[in-house]
């Protein structure tokens, strides 16, 4: 019987609305809500298959797991695994692509609309401010129309394309930068180099995977190319951004603000440089996590394991 260890199931099932028992048909399940780094080896040392979301399996961990044959990522990103070591050890690594496309695209616009319309801020002030206002309406900041604005997308995979669809429905112009410059989406969007994208966009939204080439690329150099009225949106990976540079850009008025669902260190420290900044909205890495998305993730996890056990791995990243 195969031994399957789930190292941080709470990440995928924080509200307990999913059932891990569906994996029991594949073998004996050992479940943990979360696993600190110093317990990974102890908990996974006898596992044939390991499933996890935010655990790091690197050069300090993988060589100590000689029985491991399969890593099932409960995510699309795979920067948490040292793929070369996994390959050398004959470990199959599979991810779950595209399960959260709709959810992340929706949250991207939740952040954009929050910055433009400030609905929550105004809703809190109806009783205290509007009720004593001498005029029939009350506002503190102009409402920003999306129609006619330019959205610049960095990364144009499935999530980027879904965001583009929504933007076009709002009447926005959409430009994108991607390693593949061709637009195969069928959408009325156009490719742009980075310099033009930053200079032209009213909103710049990041939708690219994290790798060694782009870590921290969103720094002072590119922030200073943006319009002073523009906003930066990130629902991808926090480490794409140099956070001190972003803080300075907001404080100095180089850009108008930011909407972020991710930061470089998660959970972040209480003294994070982007906390308590005006016009910087941060949500706790929840863009991906709608119930529908998590159900889709579990479904693909099952399919991945079944395919692996049949000797026909799917969604393998190496």
N, C-alpha and C positions, 0 to 999 in steps of 0.2 A: 504494500500500500504506500502510495506517495505521501510524503510529509510536506504540507503546505503551511507556511508561516505568513500571516498578515501582520506587518510590523506597525502600521499606523492607520488602522481602519477608521478612526474618528475623523480623519481629514476628509474622507469621502462620505461618511455617514454621521455627520455631527448631530443630527436631530433624531437618529434612530429610526428613520423611515424606510431604510433598506434592510434586506435580510441576507446575512452572510451564509446562512445554512445552504443556500443554493450551490455553494462550492464543495459541499461534503461529498458529492458524487465523484469527485476527482481524487479524494484521499482524506487523510486525517488533517483537520484544520486546527491550528493554534493561533488564537487571535489576541492582538494587543491594540488598545486604543492609540497608544503612542510608544515610541521606543527611543530613549536617550542614546546618544552616540556610544557611550561606554557599555551598553547592553546589546548592541546589534549582533556582535559575534556570538555571545552566549545564547541569544534567542534563536539565531538563524543557523547555528553550526551544524545541525542535523537535518536541515531542510533540503528537500529536492527542488522545491519551488518557493520563491519568495515574492510577495506582493507588497507594494508600498507606494506612497505618494511623494513624501518629502524627506525620505531617508537618503543619506549619502553613502553609496557603496563605491569606495575608492581604493587606492593602493594600500591603505592601512587596514582595509576590511576584507576585500575579495579574496586575497591569498589565504585567509584564515577560514574560508568556507569551501573546502575541497569537495563536498558532496553536492554543492549547488549546481543545478543544470538549467534553471530557468528563472529569469527575473521578469516579473510582470509589473510594468509601470502602470500605476493608476493615474496616468496623466498623459498629455501629449508630449510635453518636454522631456528630454532624457539627459539633461546636463548634470543630473545627480548621480550618474553612473560613469565610471571609467570604462569606456567601451573597449579600449585596446586590451586592458587586462581581462575583461570579460571574454573577449574573443580568444585570447591566448589560453584561457581556462576552459574553452569550449562551452561557455554559457550562452544560451539564447536569451536575447533581450528584446521584449516586445512592448510597444506603447499602445495608447488608445487615441488614434487621430480623430479630429473633427467632431468629437462628441459634444463640445460646448460652443460651437460656432454661433448659434443663435443667442445663447445666453451672454456671451462676451460682447457680441455686437450690440445687444440691447443695453448692456451696462455702459458700454462706450458712450452711447447717446444719453444715458442717464447722467453721466458726468458732464457731458457737453451742455445738456439742458439745465443742469443745476447751476452751471457757471453763467448761463445766459439769462435764465428766468428767476433764479433764486427763490424757488417756490417754498422750500422749507423755511428759509429765513423770513419771508413775508408772512407765512402762515403763523409763525410764532408771534408776530407783532400786530395781528389783527385786533386783539383786545386791548393792547397797551398803546398802540400808536394810531391805528386807523380810526378807532372809536373816538379819539379826541382830536382828530385832524379837522381843521376848518373847511377842508375841501372834500369833494365826493370821492376822490381817489387819493391814494398815498403811495409814494415810492421813494426809494433812496438812491437807486441806480437805474440808468436806462436799461430797458429790456432789449436784448440783442436779437435781431432777426437772423435766422440761419439762411433763409432764402437769399441767394446772391453771394453768399460767402464761399470761400474756397477751403476745402478740406484736403490736406496733404497726408497721404498714407505712406508710411514707411513699412514695407512688407505688404504683399498683395496675394497672400494665400487665401484659403477659404474664409477666414475671419475677416481679413481686409476687404475681400470682395463683398461679404455680407454688409459690412459697415458702409461700403460704397453704395450699395443698393438703397440703404436707409437714407443716406445723405442725398442721393439723387431725388428721392421722394420728397425731401424737404426743399428741393429747389437749389441745392448747393452744386457748385462746380467741384469735381473731384480730380485730383492729380495723384500719381503714385510713383514711388521709387521701389524697385525690386531688383534682385540679381538678374532675373529674367525680365528684360525690358518689354517683352511682347505682352499686349493685352489680349488674352485669350478668353476673357470673361464674357464678352458680348455686351458689356456695359459701356455707356457713353462717358468714358474716363480716358485720361491721357497720361503717358509716361513723362516723368520729369527727372532731371538730374537733381542731386541733393541741394546744390546752391540755389537753384530756382525754386525748388519746393519750399525751402525755408523762407525765402524772400517773398513768396507769393501767397502763402497759406495764412488763413485766419485761424485755423486749427491744424495742429500737427499731431497725428495719432500714430502710436507705435504698435505694430503688429508683426514683429519679427522674432524668431527664436533667438535665444541667447547663445553666443559662441565666443571663442577666443578672439575673433576678429572684430566683433562689435561691442564687447563689454566696455561700458563707460563711454561709448562714442558720443552720446548726447551730452556734450560738455560746453564750456564757455564758448568755444569756437563756433559751434552751430547755434547755440542759444542767441548769440549776438547777431546772427544772420536773420533771426525772426523779426517780424513786425512787433513794435511795442504794444500793439493792440491784440496780439495773437495769444492763443492758449496752447499749452502742451498737454496731451492726453496719453496716458500709458496704462493699458490693460494687459501688457505682455509680460515683461520681466523687469524687476526693479533695478537690476544691475546694468541695464542699458544706459542708465542716467548717472551722471556725476552729481550727486545730490547737493553738495555744497555749492557747486556752480549754479544749480537750479535755484537754490535759496537766494543766492546773490542776484541772479537775474530778476527774480520777482521783487526783491526788496529795492533794487535799483531801477525798477520800471523798464527793464529791457524787454520783458514780456508782460502780458496782462495777468497771467496766472496759470494754474495747472490743475488737472483732475487726474488722480492716480489711484489705481486699485492695487498697486504693488510698490514695494520699496526694497532696497538692497538687502536689508536684514529683516527677517520675518520670524517671530514677531519683532517689531522695532523697539529700540530703547525709549524710555520715557522722555529723554532729551533729544530726540531725533531732530535734525536741523530743519526739517520741513513742517514740523508741528507748529500749530498756532500762527501760521502765516495767513494774512488776509489774501483771499483769492487762490488759496491752495487747498483743494478738497482731497482728502485721502479716505478711501474705504478699505476694509481689511481683507483684501485678496478674495473677494467673493463673487467676482464677475462670472466665473466658470460654473458656479455651484447651484444652479436651479435644480429643482427636483427632477425635471425632465432630463437635464444634462447628466445628472448622477445616475439615473436609471439607464441611460444610454451607455454610460461608462461601464456599469456593471455588466450589461449585456455583452459588450465587446470583450471585457475581461474573460467572461465565460467562453466566448468563441475563441479567443486567443489560446487559452489553456487547452481546450479541446483539440484545436488544430495542432498544437505542440505535441500533445500526447499521441496524436495520430501520425506524428512524424512529418507534418506539413505545416511548419510555423507560418503564421500570418502576422502582419504588422511588425516584422522584425526590423530593428534599427541597425543591426550589424549582420 
